[in-house]
Amino acid sequence: MENRVLGPLGSTSALTLGGAGIAGCWGPTSTDEALATIEAAVDAGISLLDVAPSYETSQAPREAERLVGAAFNGRLPSGVRVLTKVSVEDADPEAIRATIRESLEQSLQTMRLDRVDILVHHAYLRPPRMPYLPPTLSYDLYRRVLRPEFEALREEKLIGAWGLTATGHPEAVFSALGEEPLPQVVQSVTNLLDSPGSLWNFGEAEQPDNSGTRRRASEAGIGVMGIRAVQAGALTDALDRTLPPDDPDRHDFDRAGGLRALATRRGESAAFLAYRYALSMESVDTVVIGVKNREELAECVAAEAAGRLSPDEMQEVERSAGRSV
């Protein structure tokens, strides 16, 4: 598998194994299949695992983190790194600090680790002009509380680096990408439709800027992790769940009919082509895959092995989705 440079963290595999799929968030799987998928991912050359406390089901709390602990028993394979997350919203500063440390402590216990390589804030930043809405953190509290606390955890060597889920409001995200100390990584929506789907909760009057986020982060030397490559299943042959017609992810699935037709003509699945497209985009260091079993993993690994799409192919794929080129 190709290795790319994830900002200051150095060499990282082009694919990152996300934890939501193996935890059962994207449809049913089993513990045995999830553990086999983790093993197969490492064998395929994937060197970064992306988990979170919220990657769980009602029957299996912190399931993704538990699987990491069960798979490796505290001894990660050489070269393999782990990213986990913590989510804090507007609250008293001391409560925010306590939540960060308590969540990280529980993550470490669950994964049987002494430290994590990357800790990412899992809620969204919003600009000062906007009132609180869940799940967001004001930029002021980010500057005064969260960022210093993450820096302190790094100095204490409980984490190796920290980052942001950069699907918040671009005003706040851009401010974070231009003010020291910088995050070492960001996770940014990276897909053919340039759509965050149901992740966007700032209303129709406000607009995301995913390409601007990736570009600014890359220019600042921050590692860029592409997420939502298949947009919650919208860029696949068939949705794996029933969604109402007005659901953003259902809307994106309907928009992607041209992609599915193009993939069929190429003899590929829509997901295979969507992953190749995401892996071929500029300013993307690694693409997070939300697979739940070895079959889905194999498709992603094959898409990466097929190499980057040519400029002409990129334009053809964009035209299939109705994007001007």
Secondary structure as UniProt FT lines:
FT   STRAND          3..5
FT   HELIX           7..9
FT   STRAND          11..13
FT   STRAND          15..18
FT   HELIX           19..22
FT   TURN            23..26
FT   HELIX           31..43
FT   TURN            44..45
FT   STRAND          48..50
FT   TURN            53..54
FT   TURN            58..59
FT   TURN            61..62
FT   HELIX           63..72
FT   TURN            73..74
FT   TURN            78..79
FT   STRAND          81..86
FT   HELIX           93..111
FT   STRAND          116..121
FT   STRAND          124..126
FT   TURN            128..129
FT   TURN            134..135
FT   STRAND          136..138
FT   HELIX           139..141
FT   HELIX           142..146
FT   HELIX           147..155
FT   TURN            156..157
FT   STRAND          159..165
FT   TURN            166..167
FT   HELIX           170..176
FT   TURN            177..178
FT   STRAND          185..189
FT   TURN            192..193
FT   HELIX           197..199
FT   TURN            204..205
FT   HELIX           210..219
FT   TURN            220..221
FT   STRAND          223..227
FT   TURN            229..230
FT   HELIX           231..233
FT   TURN            234..235
FT   TURN            245..246
FT   HELIX           248..255
FT   HELIX           257..266
FT   HELIX           270..280
FT   TURN            282..283
FT   STRAND          286..289
FT   HELIX           294..305
FT   HELIX           311..320
FT   TURN            321..322
//
